[in-house]
């Protein structure tokens, strides 16, 4: 039986370990630069939520999100950051339970997230639970100096 609970600052090392497993699964190990101490600070912030799925007291997955506001609609929504279920636990309903818990926390608000175009299995899962997939291009701008614009 899987239980789901909100992670606290005391769970920082567990959450960090799960994030590292997700990054490894996606071949993005170098993307994880957050420390356990910084994760502890994040877990104490009310607008950031991590829900842990546990089986027999062992963490087997998580879902995380930020509470955000849409300036276009004037409504709040949940910006889902990650959904991860450990290898060996996938296909047993844990991901669905985590998404259901996120849905319950949303209380009727929209839940938005990104999924890589190449992650066909995740897209299939999200469609199966009733999500609508909308294609967009994600822009990422790592600024170096305040107000610096690179001339073409």
N, C-alpha and C positions, 0 to 999 in steps of 0.2 A: 504494500500500500504506500502510495506517495502522498506526503503531506506538503503543503505550501505555506510559507510564512514570509513576512517581510524581514529582510536582512537588516541588521543593526551594525553599528560601528564595530562591535565585537566580532562580526563576521568578515571583516575586511580582508584577512588573509585567504579565507575560503573563496570569496568573490574574486579576488585577484587571481587565484589559482584557476578558477573556472574561465575567467577571461583569457588567461594565457593558453588554456586548452583550446578555446574557440579560435584564437589567433593562429595557433599551430594547425588546427583543422583547416583553416582558410589560407595557409601558407603566408601569414602576415605577422609572424613572431616579432619582427622589428617594430611593428606599429605600437606595441604595448610599452609605453614609457612611464606610466603612472606607478607610483610607489604604493606599498601597502599603507603607509601613513597618510598619503593623499587620498587613497580610497576610503580610509576611515573618516576623513573629513567630508567626503562626498556623501557617505552613508548617513551622516548626521544632518544633512540638509533636507528640509521638508519637501522641496520640489523635485528631488531625485528619489526614485524608488527602485529597489532591487527586490524581487521576490525569489526566494530559493525553493527549489523542489528537493525534498529529502526522502530517501528510502532507508529505513533502519538507522536514522541519525546521520546518514552520509549524504552530502550534497550531490545531486545527480543532474542539476540543471538550474537555469535561472532565466528570468525575463527582467529587463530594466527599461525605465523610461524617465522622461522629464515632463513636467507640466509646462505647457507653452500656451501662448495666446495667438490667435489668428487675427492679424490686423485687418484683413479683408472682411471676415465675417463677424468680428467682434466677439468671438466665442473662445473658450479654452479647449484645448485638446491634449492628448497624451502623445508625445513624440517617442515612440518605441526605439530604444537604442539597440538592444540585443535580445535575441532569443537563442538559447543554447541548451542542448541536452547531450549529455556525455554519450560517447560510443558505448554500445551495449545496452543502453536505456532507450535508444530511439526506437520508434515503432510500437511503443507500449502505452501511448496516450499521455505521456508526460508533457510534451510540447502543447498538446491541446489543453491540458489542465492549466498550464501556465498562461496560455492565451485567454482562456476563460476567466482566470483570475484577473488578468489585465482588463478584460472587458467589464468585469464587475466593478473594478476600481474606477473605470472611466465613467460609470453612472450615466450612460447614454451619450457621452461626448465621443467625438471622432478619435480614433487611434490611427496615427500615421507612422510609416516606417519606410526604410529603403531595403532593397534586396538586389544583390548583384545580378546582372543579366545572365551570367554564366551559371548561377545557382538554380538550376532547373528544378531540383528536388524541393528546395524551399518554396519556389513559386507554386509548385504543384500542391504542397501542403497548405500554403496560404489560400489558394483558390478553394481547396477542399473545405476549409473552415468558413468560407464565405467572403473572403477579402476580395476587393477589386484591385487589380494591378494596373497602374497608370505609368506609362513610360515618360521619363524626364531625364535630362542630362544633369548630373551633379557637378557643380563648380566648386572648386576649393582654391582659396587664395591664401597662401602663406605670406603675409606681409613681412617686410624686413625693416622698414622705417615708416614712422607715422607720415601719412600723406604721400608716400612714394608711389608714383605711377610709372610703370615701365613704358617707354616710347617704343612704338613698333617701327 
